[in-house]
Structure formats: structure tokens, C-alpha cells
Amino acid sequence: MPSFERLHSLGVLLILTFCLGACSSNKPAPKTVVPPPAPKKTPSQDQIRRNNVSFFLNRAEQALRKGHLTQPAGASAYDYYLRVLQLQPDNSKAETGIQTIVVTYVERARDALRRRDFGEVNTLLKRAEMLAPANPLVAEVRTQLVRERGRAQLDLPQGEVIGLPADELTARSAGLVEQLQRVAERIRSEQLRVIIVARSDPEGRWVYQQLREAVPGYRVRGDIKVGNPARLILIKSSGGAL
């Protein structure tokens, strides 16, 4: 049989083992250390400016493709190019873009000049001049316009001139229709011939239609010429008809 001292030592050992296990199980787990989030990098003012320049250049190109040269206000190619130049005054793409708009207006003016639509030529040149004052291309077409207007005046016969107000002609107002009806009565009663000078061929044909409808059954004789200002020239009838 084991001695009393040995049993006592074994009991003490068991008690110590139990206490160490209990103390070890109650020990709190170590905390996990989470590193702080890295601070967000704020873009510099220069980067913000470059991003805005790129954005407005893209919008300008889209507006150009849609034909929005200077209209609508605030959303045209010209407006977007101006915003680019406000951010970067020496931006070559914006400068070239504005020059493209000017050239487009000049080409349209040349086309209108070939049609002898002098009013449209003048309107287009004014738009180009607003973007690029003293532009040599605009000055060249302006000189051609003056010359062609002079030739057109020489081509017209002499006669009584009746002006057609531009605003009323654009609106095709009732007042203008009444004026044309009175003129048509004179043409029929006095056997006159009429030269219709209008800003475009469709506009001239509308005027002729009003004259013709005002005197049913009567053949209004004359011709249509494109020019500005719009007017009627009444002359003694000498043959020829619309």
C-alpha cells in the first residue's frame, strides 16, 4: 500500500493541475488590432482643371456633330469651347474648334451667295464676325456680297417699288396678305407685270401664290428673284410669266 506521504503529494499535484487548467480557460483572448483606414487622396486643383477641360472638349465635339454651333445658348459647341478657354486660355483644341465654327459659317454664306440669297449671307457673316472679328475669310465673302448685290440691282428692271416688311414676311402675317391682295388687284386692273424680290425662292413662291389667289382666273405675269430687301417691282407688262 502506498504511504500516506505519497498519496498526499499526488493529491496536491492533482489540485494544482486543476487550478492551472481553470485559470488558463478563463484568460481573455488577445484583441485583434485593426489598422486605421488609409486617408483618401484628394485630387489636386490642377487635376480637377484637366478633368474639366477634357469634359468640356468632349461636349463641344458632340455639339459640333449635332450641328449645334452657337445654339442653343449654354449648350452649343462655341459655349463649351469658351469654358475650356476660361480654364486653359492657351488650349489649342478649343481655339481650333472655334475657328472650325467660323469656317463653317463662312462656307454656308458662300453657298447662300451662290443662290443669291443675300439675306441669309448677311446673317451667316454676322454670326461669324461675332466669333472672329476682322476675320479675313469673312471680309472676303462680305466683299463678294456687296459686289453681287450691285449686280442684282443692275439686273432688275425699273418700276414702282413696293417694300415687303421682313418681319411680316417671315411671319406671313394677315396684314401682309391683305397688302398683297390689294397689289394683285392693281396688277389685274392696270395690266402690270411684277418682279418679286424675296430672300429665298420658297419665300418668293409664297408671295406669288398670294397674288394669284387674290385674282382667281387672272394670270399674274412676272418673275421671282432672290435678293434682299424683299420687295415687289411693278412694271408695264411685256410678256413672260411665272
C-alpha positions, 0 to 999 in steps of 0.5 A: 500500500502506498504511504500516506506521504505519497498519496498526499503529494499526488493529491496536491499535484492533482489540485494544482493541475486543476487550478492551472487548467481553470485559470488558463480557460478563463484568460481573455483572448488577445484583441485583434488590432485593426489598422486605421483606414488609409486617408483618401487622396484628394485630387489636386486643383490642377487635376480637377482643371484637366478633368474639366477641360477634357469634359468640356472638349468632349461636349463641344465635339458632340455639339459640333456633330449635332450641328449645334454651333452657337445654339442653343445658348449654354449648350452649343459647341462655341459655349463649351469651347469658351469654358475650356478657354476660361480654364486653359486660355492657351488650349489649342483644341478649343481655339481650333474648334472655334475657328472650325465654327467660323469656317463653317459659317463662312462656307454656308454664306458662300453657298447662300451667295451662290443662290443669291440669297443675300439675306441669309449671307448677311446673317451667316457673316454676322454670326461669324464676325461675332466669333472672329472679328476682322476675320479675313475669310469673312471680309472676303465673302462680305466683299463678294456680297456687296459686289453681287448685290450691285449686280442684282440691282443692275439686273432688275428692271425699273418700276414702282417699288413696293417694300415687303416688311421682313418681319411680316414676311417671315411671319406671313402675317394677315396684314401682309396678305391683305397688302398683297391682295390689294397689289394683285388687284392693281396688277389685274386692273392696270395690266402690270407685270411684277418682279418679286424680290424675296430672300429665298425662292420658297419665300418668293413662291409664297408671295406669288401664290398670294397674288394669284389667289387674290385674282382667281382666273387672272394670270399674274405675269412676272418673275421671282428673284432672290435678293434682299430687301424683299420687295415687289417691282411693278412694271408695264407688262411685256410678256413672260410669266411665272 
